[in-house]
Amino acid sequence: METTNKQAGVPAAPLKGVRVLDLGQYIAGPGAAMVLAELGASVIKVEPLTGDQARHIGRYGESMIRAYNRGKQSIALDLKSEAGLEAVWRLIARSDVVIQNLRPGVVDKLGLGPAAVRGRFPRVIYLSIAGFGSRGPSRLRPGYDIAAQAESGLMSLTGEPDRPPQKVGVPIIDAAAAHLGAQAVLAALYGRERSGVGETLETSLLEVAMHLQAATWADYLAGAPEPTRMGDGQPNNAPAAEVVPTRDGHIVLSAYADEHWARFCRVVGREALVADPRFATNALRVANRADLRRVLCECLSALSSEECVQLLGRNQIVAGAVRSYGQVLASPDIQRSGLLVEAVGDAGQRYQALGLPYRLGDAPQAAPFAAPRCGADSDAVLAEAGYAADDIARLRRDGVVA
Protein backbone atom coordinates (compact mmCIF):
# COMPACT_ATOMS: atom_id res chain seq x y z
CA MET A 1 0.00 0.00 0.00
CA GLU A 2 1.41 3.39 -0.97
CA THR A 3 2.55 5.59 1.87
CA THR A 4 0.83 8.97 1.97
CA ASN A 5 2.23 12.27 3.17
CA LYS A 6 -0.61 13.15 5.56
CA GLN A 7 0.69 16.62 6.37
CA ALA A 8 0.82 17.85 2.78
CA GLY A 9 -1.85 15.54 1.37
CA VAL A 10 0.39 14.26 -1.44
CA PRO A 11 1.93 10.84 -2.12
CA ALA A 12 5.28 10.12 -0.50
CA ALA A 13 6.53 9.06 -3.96
CA PRO A 14 5.61 12.07 -6.15
CA LEU A 15 7.34 10.68 -9.27
CA LYS A 16 5.50 7.36 -9.23
CA GLY A 17 4.80 6.40 -12.85
CA VAL A 18 7.74 8.39 -14.28
CA ARG A 19 10.18 6.19 -16.22
CA VAL A 20 13.86 7.11 -16.37
CA LEU A 21 16.60 5.57 -18.53
CA ASP A 22 20.06 6.04 -17.01
CA LEU A 23 22.90 5.79 -19.54
CA GLY A 24 25.41 7.34 -17.14
CA GLN A 25 28.54 6.18 -15.40
CA TYR A 26 30.42 7.09 -12.22
CA ILE A 27 28.59 9.82 -10.21
CA ALA A 28 26.91 12.77 -11.94
CA GLY A 29 24.53 10.99 -14.33
CA PRO A 30 23.74 8.00 -12.09
CA GLY A 31 23.36 10.35 -9.12
CA ALA A 32 20.77 12.47 -10.92
CA ALA A 33 18.84 9.34 -11.86
CA MET A 34 18.98 8.04 -8.28
CA VAL A 35 17.50 11.27 -6.91
CA LEU A 36 14.53 10.66 -9.22
CA ALA A 37 14.36 7.02 -8.09
CA GLU A 38 14.19 8.07 -4.45
CA LEU A 39 11.32 10.39 -5.37
CA GLY A 40 9.43 7.43 -6.77
CA ALA A 41 10.48 7.15 -10.43
CA SER A 42 11.17 3.79 -12.06
CA VAL A 43 14.82 3.86 -13.19
CA ILE A 44 16.56 1.45 -15.56
CA LYS A 45 20.36 1.63 -15.60
CA VAL A 46 21.82 0.66 -18.98
CA GLU A 47 25.38 -0.61 -18.57
CA PRO A 48 27.99 -1.93 -21.01
CA LEU A 49 28.44 -5.70 -20.90
CA THR A 50 31.39 -5.14 -18.56
CA GLY A 51 29.41 -2.75 -16.38
CA ASP A 52 29.66 0.87 -15.27
CA GLN A 53 33.34 1.83 -15.23
CA ALA A 54 33.02 2.57 -11.53
CA ARG A 55 32.73 -1.21 -11.00
CA HIS A 56 36.36 -1.60 -12.13
CA ILE A 57 38.28 0.98 -10.11
CA GLY A 58 38.50 -0.76 -6.77
CA ARG A 59 36.87 -0.23 -3.43
CA TYR A 60 35.92 3.42 -3.90
CA GLY A 61 34.32 2.60 -7.23
CA GLU A 62 32.12 0.02 -5.55
CA SER A 63 31.21 2.67 -3.00
CA MET A 64 30.16 4.93 -5.90
CA ILE A 65 27.90 2.15 -7.17
CA ARG A 66 26.28 1.71 -3.75
CA ALA A 67 25.94 5.46 -3.17
CA TYR A 68 24.47 6.49 -6.53
CA ASN A 69 22.56 3.51 -7.93
CA ARG A 70 20.04 2.48 -5.30
CA GLY A 71 16.49 1.77 -6.37
CA LYS A 72 17.37 0.98 -10.00
CA GLN A 73 17.14 -2.02 -12.30
CA SER A 74 20.26 -2.87 -14.32
CA ILE A 75 20.44 -4.18 -17.87
CA ALA A 76 23.79 -4.86 -19.56
CA LEU A 77 23.75 -4.32 -23.33
CA ASP A 78 26.25 -4.17 -26.18
CA LEU A 79 25.21 -0.83 -27.66
CA LYS A 80 27.70 -1.23 -30.52
CA SER A 81 25.56 -4.03 -31.90
CA GLU A 82 22.44 -3.51 -33.99
CA ALA A 83 20.39 -5.70 -31.68
CA GLY A 84 21.64 -3.85 -28.60
CA LEU A 85 20.70 -0.50 -30.12
CA GLU A 86 17.26 -1.84 -31.02
CA ALA A 87 16.79 -2.90 -27.40
CA VAL A 88 17.75 0.50 -26.00
CA TRP A 89 15.44 2.23 -28.47
CA ARG A 90 12.59 0.09 -27.18
CA LEU A 91 13.47 1.23 -23.66
CA ILE A 92 13.63 4.87 -24.75
CA ALA A 93 10.19 4.57 -26.32
CA ARG A 94 8.82 3.68 -22.88
CA SER A 95 10.77 6.40 -21.02
CA ASP A 96 9.92 9.90 -19.86
CA VAL A 97 13.52 10.88 -19.10
CA VAL A 98 16.93 9.92 -20.52
CA ILE A 99 20.10 10.86 -18.59
CA GLN A 100 23.68 10.51 -19.82
CA ASN A 101 27.13 11.73 -18.82
CA LEU A 102 29.27 9.60 -21.13
CA ARG A 103 32.48 10.81 -22.78
CA PRO A 104 31.92 13.64 -25.29
CA GLY A 105 30.61 12.36 -28.60
CA VAL A 106 29.79 8.82 -27.46
CA VAL A 107 25.99 9.07 -27.52
CA ASP A 108 26.05 10.84 -30.89
CA LYS A 109 28.27 8.13 -32.40
CA LEU A 110 25.78 5.55 -31.16
CA GLY A 111 22.91 7.53 -32.67
CA LEU A 112 21.46 8.13 -29.19
CA GLY A 113 22.13 11.85 -28.81
CA PRO A 114 19.43 14.29 -27.73
CA ALA A 115 18.52 15.39 -31.26
CA ALA A 116 18.02 11.80 -32.42
CA VAL A 117 16.09 10.73 -29.34
CA ARG A 118 13.81 13.75 -29.13
CA GLY A 119 13.35 13.75 -32.91
CA ARG A 120 11.65 10.36 -32.56
CA PHE A 121 10.11 10.96 -29.13
CA PRO A 122 9.40 14.68 -28.55
CA ARG A 123 7.94 14.07 -25.08
CA VAL A 124 11.24 12.70 -23.77
CA ILE A 125 13.26 14.89 -21.41
CA TYR A 126 16.93 14.40 -22.23
CA LEU A 127 19.60 15.46 -19.71
CA SER A 128 23.29 15.57 -20.63
CA ILE A 129 25.99 16.27 -18.05
CA ALA A 130 29.37 17.03 -19.62
CA GLY A 131 32.74 18.10 -18.31
CA PHE A 132 32.97 21.45 -20.08
CA GLY A 133 29.68 21.94 -21.94
CA SER A 134 28.94 21.67 -25.66
CA ARG A 135 29.60 25.21 -26.87
CA GLY A 136 33.23 26.06 -26.12
CA PRO A 137 36.56 24.78 -27.48
CA SER A 138 36.84 22.26 -24.60
CA ARG A 139 33.59 20.49 -25.56
CA LEU A 140 35.40 17.32 -26.67
CA ARG A 141 37.67 17.11 -23.62
CA PRO A 142 36.88 14.47 -21.02
CA GLY A 143 36.05 16.13 -17.73
CA TYR A 144 36.14 14.75 -14.22
CA ASP A 145 35.30 16.48 -10.95
CA ILE A 146 38.91 17.39 -10.30
CA ALA A 147 39.31 19.18 -13.66
CA ALA A 148 36.22 21.27 -12.92
CA GLN A 149 37.56 22.14 -9.48
CA ALA A 150 40.79 23.32 -11.12
CA GLU A 151 39.34 25.26 -14.05
CA SER A 152 36.48 26.94 -12.19
CA GLY A 153 38.85 28.76 -9.83
CA LEU A 154 37.85 26.66 -6.83
CA MET A 155 41.29 25.15 -6.28
CA SER A 156 42.97 28.54 -6.63
CA LEU A 157 41.37 29.64 -3.34
CA THR A 158 41.39 26.31 -1.49
CA GLY A 159 44.34 25.58 0.78
CA GLU A 160 47.01 27.50 2.65
CA PRO A 161 48.53 30.64 1.07
CA ASP A 162 52.08 29.28 1.11
CA ARG A 163 51.18 25.78 -0.13
CA PRO A 164 50.05 24.42 -3.52
CA PRO A 165 46.36 24.63 -4.46
CA GLN A 166 44.18 21.93 -2.93
CA LYS A 167 41.08 20.10 -4.08
CA VAL A 168 38.03 19.73 -1.90
CA GLY A 169 38.29 16.43 -0.02
CA VAL A 170 35.38 14.74 -1.85
CA PRO A 171 34.05 14.86 -5.46
CA ILE A 172 31.73 17.70 -4.55
CA ILE A 173 31.22 18.93 -8.14
CA ASP A 174 30.04 15.53 -9.36
CA ALA A 175 27.63 15.28 -6.43
CA ALA A 176 26.29 18.81 -6.94
CA ALA A 177 25.85 18.17 -10.68
CA ALA A 178 23.72 15.14 -9.83
CA HIS A 179 21.33 17.20 -7.71
CA LEU A 180 21.23 20.18 -10.07
CA GLY A 181 20.65 17.83 -13.00
CA ALA A 182 17.74 16.24 -11.15
CA GLN A 183 16.40 19.72 -10.37
CA ALA A 184 16.42 20.57 -14.09
CA VAL A 185 14.58 17.32 -14.89
CA LEU A 186 11.92 18.10 -12.29
CA ALA A 187 11.39 21.55 -13.83
CA ALA A 188 11.11 19.99 -17.31
CA LEU A 189 8.62 17.38 -16.09
CA TYR A 190 6.48 20.19 -14.67
CA GLY A 191 6.81 22.13 -17.92
CA ARG A 192 5.76 19.10 -19.95
CA GLU A 193 2.53 18.91 -17.98
CA ARG A 194 1.67 22.29 -19.48
CA SER A 195 3.14 22.01 -22.96
CA GLY A 196 2.96 18.28 -23.68
CA VAL A 197 6.52 18.48 -25.02
CA GLY A 198 9.77 17.37 -23.41
CA GLU A 199 13.03 19.30 -23.28
CA THR A 200 16.74 19.01 -24.01
CA LEU A 201 18.68 19.79 -20.85
CA GLU A 202 22.40 20.30 -20.47
CA THR A 203 24.80 21.21 -17.71
CA SER A 204 28.51 20.77 -17.16
CA LEU A 205 30.80 20.15 -14.24
CA LEU A 206 32.57 23.43 -15.00
CA GLU A 207 29.36 25.46 -14.79
CA VAL A 208 28.25 23.66 -11.64
CA ALA A 209 31.63 24.31 -10.02
CA MET A 210 31.32 28.02 -10.75
CA HIS A 211 27.72 28.08 -9.55
CA LEU A 212 28.84 26.71 -6.18
CA GLN A 213 31.07 29.77 -5.83
CA ALA A 214 28.32 32.25 -6.75
CA ALA A 215 28.90 34.73 -3.90
CA THR A 216 32.67 34.84 -4.43
CA TRP A 217 32.18 35.27 -8.17
CA ALA A 218 29.62 38.04 -7.56
CA ASP A 219 32.20 39.85 -5.40
CA TYR A 220 34.90 39.50 -8.07
CA LEU A 221 32.60 40.55 -10.92
CA ALA A 222 31.71 43.68 -8.92
CA GLY A 223 35.35 44.72 -8.83
CA ALA A 224 36.81 42.93 -5.81
CA PRO A 225 40.46 41.79 -6.02
CA GLU A 226 41.30 38.33 -7.32
CA PRO A 227 40.51 35.90 -4.45
CA THR A 228 43.45 33.89 -3.15
CA ARG A 229 44.09 31.02 -0.78
CA MET A 230 44.06 31.88 2.89
CA GLY A 231 43.35 28.54 4.57
CA ASP A 232 40.66 29.03 7.19
CA GLY A 233 38.91 32.35 7.68
CA GLN A 234 37.26 34.64 5.16
CA PRO A 235 39.00 37.54 3.42
CA ASN A 236 36.48 40.27 4.30
CA ASN A 237 35.15 39.26 7.71
CA ALA A 238 36.61 38.30 11.09
CA PRO A 239 36.23 36.20 13.03
CA ALA A 240 34.61 34.21 10.21
CA ALA A 241 35.16 30.52 9.50
CA GLU A 242 38.11 30.59 11.88
CA VAL A 243 39.50 27.20 12.91
CA VAL A 244 40.31 27.41 16.62
CA PRO A 245 42.16 24.71 18.60
CA THR A 246 40.42 23.31 21.66
CA ARG A 247 41.56 20.98 24.43
CA ASP A 248 40.69 17.89 22.37
CA GLY A 249 40.44 19.05 18.78
CA HIS A 250 39.20 22.06 16.82
CA ILE A 251 36.09 24.11 16.30
CA VAL A 252 35.11 26.50 13.54
CA LEU A 253 33.74 29.85 14.66
CA SER A 254 32.01 32.86 13.09
CA ALA A 255 31.13 36.02 15.02
CA TYR A 256 32.00 38.86 12.66
CA ALA A 257 28.93 41.08 13.07
CA ASP A 258 29.80 43.68 15.74
CA GLU A 259 26.87 42.55 17.89
CA HIS A 260 28.02 38.92 17.72
CA TRP A 261 31.63 39.85 18.46
CA ALA A 262 30.55 41.79 21.54
CA ARG A 263 28.44 38.87 22.66
CA PHE A 264 31.36 36.48 22.19
CA CYS A 265 33.59 38.69 24.33
CA ARG A 266 31.02 38.76 27.13
CA VAL A 267 30.43 34.98 26.97
CA VAL A 268 34.12 34.14 27.33
CA GLY A 269 34.64 36.73 30.10
CA ARG A 270 36.80 39.09 28.03
CA GLU A 271 34.43 42.06 27.68
CA ALA A 272 37.34 44.49 27.52
CA LEU A 273 38.10 43.14 24.04
CA VAL A 274 35.00 44.90 22.72
CA ALA A 275 36.71 48.28 23.10
CA ASP A 276 40.17 47.03 22.10
CA PRO A 277 41.30 49.35 19.28
CA ARG A 278 42.51 46.33 17.28
CA PHE A 279 39.06 44.74 17.27
CA ALA A 280 36.50 47.55 17.53
CA THR A 281 35.11 47.02 14.00
CA ASN A 282 35.01 44.21 11.48
CA ALA A 283 37.51 46.03 9.27
CA LEU A 284 39.94 46.35 12.19
CA ARG A 285 39.51 42.68 13.08
CA VAL A 286 40.31 41.74 9.48
CA ALA A 287 43.40 43.98 9.53
CA ASN A 288 44.54 42.46 12.84
CA ARG A 289 43.56 38.87 12.12
CA ALA A 290 46.79 37.38 13.48
CA ASP A 291 46.24 39.05 16.87
CA LEU A 292 42.58 38.08 16.77
CA ARG A 293 43.42 34.41 16.25
CA ARG A 294 45.78 34.44 19.22
CA VAL A 295 42.98 35.88 21.36
CA LEU A 296 40.50 33.24 20.16
CA CYS A 297 42.98 30.54 21.08
CA GLU A 298 43.51 32.06 24.54
CA CYS A 299 39.76 32.15 25.13
CA LEU A 300 38.88 28.62 24.00
CA SER A 301 41.88 26.29 24.05
CA ALA A 302 41.25 25.16 27.65
CA LEU A 303 37.74 23.95 26.78
CA SER A 304 36.80 20.79 24.90
CA SER A 305 35.25 21.13 21.47
CA GLU A 306 31.87 20.04 22.82
CA GLU A 307 32.07 22.55 25.69
CA CYS A 308 32.85 25.32 23.20
CA VAL A 309 29.95 24.39 20.93
CA GLN A 310 27.51 24.19 23.83
CA LEU A 311 28.68 27.47 25.39
CA LEU A 312 28.63 29.45 22.17
CA GLY A 313 25.48 27.83 20.81
CA ARG A 314 23.52 28.68 23.95
CA ASN A 315 24.44 32.29 23.32
CA GLN A 316 23.51 32.28 19.63
CA ILE A 317 27.07 32.35 18.35
CA VAL A 318 27.80 30.15 15.34
CA ALA A 319 30.30 27.38 16.09
CA GLY A 320 30.80 23.78 15.02
CA ALA A 321 33.09 21.00 16.16
CA VAL A 322 35.45 19.66 13.48
CA ARG A 323 34.44 15.98 13.49
CA SER A 324 35.77 12.78 11.97
CA TYR A 325 33.41 10.51 10.05
CA GLY A 326 33.10 8.26 13.10
CA GLN A 327 32.16 11.20 15.29
CA VAL A 328 29.65 12.44 12.72
CA LEU A 329 27.98 9.03 12.60
CA ALA A 330 27.65 9.02 16.40
CA SER A 331 26.16 12.52 16.47
CA PRO A 332 22.62 12.60 17.91
CA ASP A 333 21.68 15.15 15.24
CA ILE A 334 22.54 12.70 12.48
CA GLN A 335 21.11 9.70 14.33
CA ARG A 336 17.74 11.46 14.67
CA SER A 337 17.68 13.12 11.26
CA GLY A 338 16.50 10.11 9.30
CA LEU A 339 19.28 10.72 6.77
CA LEU A 340 20.74 7.25 7.28
CA VAL A 341 18.72 4.57 5.49
CA GLU A 342 19.20 0.84 5.08
CA ALA A 343 19.35 -0.40 1.51
CA VAL A 344 18.29 -4.03 1.06
CA GLY A 345 18.90 -6.11 -2.05
CA ASP A 346 18.67 -9.64 -3.32
CA ALA A 347 20.69 -12.51 -1.85
CA GLY A 348 20.68 -10.82 1.55
CA GLN A 349 22.53 -7.71 0.39
CA ARG A 350 22.17 -5.01 3.03
CA TYR A 351 24.06 -1.80 3.76
CA GLN A 352 23.65 1.64 5.29
CA ALA A 353 23.52 4.64 2.99
CA LEU A 354 22.57 8.31 2.94
CA GLY A 355 19.06 9.15 1.78
CA LEU A 356 17.89 12.43 0.29
CA PRO A 357 18.80 15.42 2.49
CA TYR A 358 15.22 16.70 2.66
CA ARG A 359 11.82 15.38 3.66
CA LEU A 360 8.35 15.56 2.14
CA GLY A 361 6.22 16.58 5.10
CA ASP A 362 5.92 13.70 7.55
CA ALA A 363 6.49 10.97 4.96
CA PRO A 364 9.16 8.44 5.98
CA GLN A 365 12.56 8.75 4.37
CA ALA A 366 12.75 6.72 1.15
CA ALA A 367 14.79 3.53 1.48
CA PRO A 368 14.94 1.99 -2.01
CA PHE A 369 16.50 -1.32 -2.93
CA ALA A 370 20.27 -1.69 -2.88
CA ALA A 371 22.24 -0.92 -6.03
CA PRO A 372 21.81 -3.77 -8.52
CA ARG A 373 24.50 -6.08 -9.79
CA CYS A 374 25.49 -5.39 -13.41
CA GLY A 375 22.78 -6.84 -15.64
CA ALA A 376 20.84 -8.26 -12.70
CA ASP A 377 17.51 -7.28 -14.27
CA SER A 378 18.31 -7.76 -17.97
CA ASP A 379 15.71 -10.48 -18.58
CA ALA A 380 12.96 -8.70 -16.64
CA VAL A 381 13.62 -5.36 -18.36
CA LEU A 382 13.63 -6.94 -21.83
CA ALA A 383 10.45 -8.88 -21.10
CA GLU A 384 8.71 -5.73 -19.97
CA ALA A 385 9.84 -4.06 -23.22
CA GLY A 386 8.06 -6.77 -25.21
CA TYR A 387 10.77 -9.36 -25.86
CA ALA A 388 9.69 -13.00 -25.78
CA ALA A 389 11.69 -15.54 -23.80
CA ASP A 390 13.16 -17.01 -27.01
CA ASP A 391 14.25 -13.55 -28.16
CA ILE A 392 15.98 -12.89 -24.83
CA ALA A 393 17.75 -16.25 -24.99
CA ARG A 394 18.96 -15.45 -28.51
CA LEU A 395 20.29 -12.06 -27.38
CA ARG A 396 22.23 -13.79 -24.64
CA ARG A 397 23.65 -16.40 -27.05
CA ASP A 398 24.72 -13.62 -29.42
CA GLY A 399 26.49 -11.72 -26.61
CA VAL A 400 24.21 -8.70 -26.91
CA VAL A 401 22.94 -8.85 -23.35
CA ALA A 402 24.56 -10.00 -20.11
ZIHUSUL-V999236 format. One line per field, one symbol per residue. phi: phi as a letter, one per 30 degrees, with the letter a starting at -180 (. if undefined). psi: psi as a letter, one per 20 degrees, with the letter a starting at -180 (. if undefined). Layout:
phi=???
psi=???
This chain:
phi=.ddcdddcibddcdcejdcbcccdbicddeddddedddcjdccccccdedjeeddbcieddddeeddbbdiccbbcbdddcddddddddddddcccbbbbbdeejdddddicddddddddbdddccccccdbicccdcdcddbcedddeddcjdddcckddcbdebdddbdddeddddddddddddddddddddcibdaccbbbddddddedceddddddddjddedbdbidibdcbadbhdccdbdblbbcbbaddedddddedddcibddddceddbdbedddddceddddddededbddcdeddddddddechcdabddcdeddddddeddecdiddbccbbdhidaadbcdddabchcddddbdededdeiecedddddddjddedddddddddidbb
psi=ppppnhgikqqimijpipppoojrrdggghgghhghgijiqoppooqrhirphhijkaghghhgghhjjqjrqppoqniiqghghgghhhhhhjqhpppqkrqpighhhikkrhgggihhnhippopporgjrjhrijhipqprghhhggiiighhjpaqhjrqqqrqirmhggghhghhghggggghgghhhghjqaqoqprqhghghhhikggghhgghjjqrpqrpjcrrqhjqqppkpopqahjcqrqpplhqhghghgggghjklhhhhjpihjhrghhhghkhggghhggghhiiiqrghggggghghklppqqpoqrgghghiphgghihjhpropparkjppqqrpaqkrqncjqqppmrqrpqqpjhjgggggghjjprhhgghghghikhq.
